[in-house]
Amino acid sequence: MNEQNAYSQYLILSLAQAQDVIDPHEAYDIAWGLGGELLVEFESSEFNIDTKSEYDCMWEFLTTKR
């Protein structure tokens, strides 16, 4: 995993926990795996665009997961 992918996975995990898409009390190793699955899904979604920040795109993507 390169630095950018690690950052993206950390970001989507943090945002998913903030939106209760992933339980903030989930064991970290399990949550990290769930974050990775969300990242793969996000990267191929219509929310992954270049006209907004990665943070904003991920936030909007995760609102569809609640």
ZIBEL-V559591 format. One record per pair of residues at least 12 apart in sequence whose ideal C-beta (glycine too) atoms are under 10 Angstrom apart, sorted by the first residue. I is the first residue (numbers start at 0). J is the second residue. D is the distance in Angstrom with one decimal. If there is no record, write none. Layout:
BEGIN
i: (I:I)
j: (J:J)
d: (D:D)
END
This chain:
BEGIN
i: (0:3:4:4:4:6:7:7:7:7:7:7:7:8:8:8:8:8:8:8:8:9:9:9:10:10:10:10:10:10:11:11:11:11:11:11:11:11:11:11:11:11:11:11:11:11:11:12:12:12:12:12:12:12:12:12:12:13:13:13:13:14:14:14:14:14:14:14:14:14:15:15:15:15:15:15:15:15:15:15:15:15:16:16:16:16:17:17:18:18:18:18:18:18:19:19:19:20:20:20:20:20:20:20:20:20:21:21:21:21:21:21:37:37:37:37:38:38:40:40:41:41:41:41:41:41:41:42:44:44:44:44:44:45:45:46:46:46:46:46:46:47)
j: (35:53:35:38:42:53:34:35:38:41:42:53:57:31:32:34:35:36:37:38:39:31:34:38:34:38:53:54:57:58:33:34:35:36:37:38:39:40:41:42:53:54:56:57:58:60:61:25:27:30:31:32:33:34:35:37:38:30:34:54:57:34:37:41:54:57:58:60:61:62:30:33:34:37:38:41:57:58:60:61:64:65:30:33:34:61:58:61:57:58:61:62:64:65:61:64:65:33:34:37:60:61:62:63:64:65:33:34:36:37:61:64:57:60:61:64:57:60:60:64:53:56:57:59:60:61:64:60:56:57:59:60:63:59:60:58:59:60:61:62:63:60)
d: (9.0:9.6:9.2:7.8:9.6:8.7:9.3:9.8:5.8:8.4:8.2:6.7:8.1:7.2:9.8:5.3:5.6:10.0:8.6:5.1:9.6:8.6:7.5:9.7:8.8:8.7:6.7:6.5:6.3:9.7:9.6:5.4:8.6:9.7:5.2:5.0:9.9:9.4:6.2:9.6:8.9:9.6:9.9:5.2:9.6:8.2:7.5:9.8:9.0:6.1:6.4:9.6:7.6:3.2:8.3:7.7:8.3:9.9:8.4:9.7:9.4:9.2:9.1:10.0:7.3:5.3:5.7:8.8:5.6:9.9:8.2:7.4:6.3:5.9:9.6:9.9:8.5:9.9:9.6:5.6:7.4:9.8:7.1:9.7:8.6:9.9:8.7:8.5:9.9:7.7:5.0:7.0:7.5:6.0:9.6:9.6:6.9:8.6:9.6:7.3:9.6:5.3:9.0:9.5:4.6:6.2:5.2:6.7:9.9:7.7:9.3:9.2:8.5:8.1:7.5:7.5:8.6:9.9:8.0:8.9:9.3:7.6:6.0:9.9:5.0:8.2:9.7:9.8:8.7:9.8:9.6:5.8:8.7:9.9:8.8:9.1:5.4:3.9:8.9:9.4:8.0:7.6)
END
